[in-house]
Amino acid sequence: MAAQNGKDLLIKLDMTGGGEFETVAGLRATRVSFNAESVDVTTLDSEGGWRELLTGAGVKSATISGSGIFKDSATDERARRVFFEGETPAFQVIIPDFGIVEGAFQLTSIEYSGDYNGEATYELAMASAGALAFTAL
């Protein structure tokens, strides 16, 4: 994979619940992390005393985080509503030259900050709330 422009990693939120995805406005930095827990099935009979893992077992999860500035009132308002109402709407994460990850996420934190002589900023974090689909680009 060749070098990619960071601004091409996009987080999109389903605005209506009907598959109408819009980029979460004002994000300047984004991060996505995929995780899979391992299940250790090592016994005294394991070859050479090496650890053995159970294939396909364990909990899979994904986290998304981003930070940016307030820019678009519609997506800002939707993100606040998702958090305060405890919704788990569909999100899309577009990873350049890799693929699109889509599924339900819970907004687990929103942080707001601002400097006296600067713009107001926010940071948000999300955790997967169900099975995710992957589409290669």
N, C-alpha and C positions, 0 to 999 in steps of 0.2 A: 504494500500500500504506500503510495507516494504521500508526501506531506499534504496536509489538508488545512484549509482555512477554518479557524475556530468558530467563526461566526456562522458557519454552515451547519453546526450541530444545533438543531432546533428542538424545542419542547413545545408541543402543540396541545391545546386543551379542547375537549369537545364542549362547545359553547351551549348546545341545546339539548344534548342527550340523544340526538339523532344522527351523529356522525359528522357534524359541522365543525371541523377542527380549525382553530386559529392559533398562530404563534403567540405564546405568552409574551406580551409586549414589554419592551424595555430591557429584556435580559441582555447582559453583557458577557456573563460567564456562565457556563453550564457544565454539568458533570453527571455521568451515568455510571452506575456500578452494578455488576451482576455477581451474585453469590450463590454457591451451592454447598450446603453442609455435607460433610462426609459421615458415613456410618462405618465404624471400625468393626470388622468381623475377624480380627486376628485371634488365632488360638495357639496352643503350644505346638500344634502340628504345622503351623505356617512355615513355608519353605525359608530356611536360613534365618528364621526369627523376624522376617520382614513383615511389616504391617500389611494387612489386606483390607480393602474397602469393598463394600457392597455396591455393585454397579447399579446405577439408576435410583438409588435410595437417597434420602435426606431432603431437607427443605430447600427449595430454590426461592430466591428473592432478588429484587432489584431496588435500587434507590436512585433517586434523581435529586440534584440540587442545582440551584441557580441563584444568581444575584444580578441586580440591575437597577434601573431607574424607573420612575413612574412615567408612563408615556401614553398609554391607551386606556381610557376609563372603562371600557367594556370588559377587557380581559382582567384588569385589576379588580374590578367589582366581582367578576365571576370567581376569581381565585379566593377573594375574601369570603364569599358565600360558601364555596366548597369547604373552606376550613371551618367556619363557624357553624355550619349545618351538618358537619361530619360526613359529607358526601364522598363517594368513591367513583368519580366519573372516569371516562376513558381519556387517556392521554396518548399521544404519539411522540416518540423520540426519533428524530431523523439523524442518523449517524452517517456522515458523508462517506461515499464509496464503501459502505458496509451494509446498511439496511435500515429498515423501519421497525421499531419495537412498538407494539400497541397493546394496551390493556388498562385495567382499572388501577388507580393509585389513590392513596389517601394522602392529603396534604398534612404532614406531621408537624411542620413549624413554619411560621412566617415571622421575620424580624424586620423591623423598620428602623431606619437611622437617618441622621442628617447632620451636616456641619453648618455652623452659622453662616458661612460664606459659600456654601455649596448646595448641590441638589439633594433632595430626599432620595434615599436608596432603600432597597429591600433585599432580603435573602429568603429563599424558601427551600423546603426539603419535602420529599415525597417518598412513600414506601409502597411497593407493589401490594395490591389487595386481591390477587387472583392470578389465574393463568395469563401469561403474556404470549402474544403472537409475534413471530419474526418474519419479515419479508425481505429477502436479499435485494440489494440494488444492482 
